[in-house]
Amino acid sequence: MSRSAVQFQKGLSLPEFQRLYGTEEQCEAALEKVCWPDGFRCPRCQCHEHGLVYGRRLKRYQCRSCGHQATLTSGTIMQATKLPLTTWFLAFYLIGQAKTGISSLELSRHLGVNYDTAWLLHNKILRAMTEREEAYLLRGKIQMDDSYLGGELPGGKPGRGSENKIPIVAAVSLNEAGHPIHARITAVSGFCSEAIAEWAKRHLMPGSQVLSDGLACFRAVTTANCHHKSVVTGGKHPNDLPQFRWINTLLGNLKTSFCGTFHAFNFDKYARRYLAGFCFRFNRRFSMAAMTERIANAVCCCTPCTERDL
């Protein structure tokens, strides 16, 4: 049996990570490359000319034109952080290299910080990953399915009517060989035509060819100028439906990840963020070695937020 090229690809080893990002100076250089690939540009007047102001933990760049001062974290989700950049980059590394994700509790143990700090850092990074994921649309041939997060509560409503279940829509685009390229999994208000139509307009490129099961509301993807084909499964086991192989595999991996890593969280409040984190890693699974840099780029493109915003 041949080995999976994705599963056995060379990632970024811990010794290699420490060699690249082991000091504050190395992390500053990496952030500068991400934030200002063409050199410093003043966020206020766009001038390139600048001087450096030392004396604080992070050096400040002072614009020679307007006098505005900025740090490498200014205007990013890391703004005003009290943590060393080495801690942030280690978090980027741990979150990116873990196939099934990492909990905030485990992150706190690896980083040597308390749980509240790890939770805040983790969720800020997930927020940045979410914004980056939602900037792209799925296109081409797409498999689509419905599912739920959460289980039934003792004494609560059974089945799909459970108060603890959050409806989600999962979709995966395929290349010409029928292999998965990109995934999108998001929570929806419910499985009705209005919700699916809104979902399709936000996440699918017009002209895409969508394949789903016989759930009637999925026909609403046509309102986003997508082509739709349904296959009535008749209650068959997913393994007996080869046309839905990849979407079923994706949902299986998702549930394994969430049950094994996070066990439980407030699905209603945080589902969007954790689902996007899963998709972020899946969509970059062919470039594990560059995952730390990819997350750093997403973080630098995400605007500041407070704990209350999370």
Buried (B, 14 or more C-beta within 10 A) or exposed (E): EEEEEEEEEEBBEEEEBBEBBBEBEBBBEBBBEBBBEEEBBBEEEEBEEBEEEEEEEBBBBBBEEEEBBBBBBBBBBBEEBEBBBBBBBBBBBBBBBBBBBBBBEBBBEEBEBEBEBBBBBBBBBBBBBBBBBBEEBBBBBBBBBBBBBBEBEEEEEEEEEBEBBBBBBBBBBBEEEEEBBBBBBBBBEEBEBEBBBBBBBEBBBEEBBBBBBEBEBBBBBEBBEBBBEBEEBEEEEBEEBEEBBBBBEBBEBBEEBBEEBBEEBEBEEBBBBBBBBBBBBBBBBEEBBBBBBBBBBBBBBBEBBEEEEB
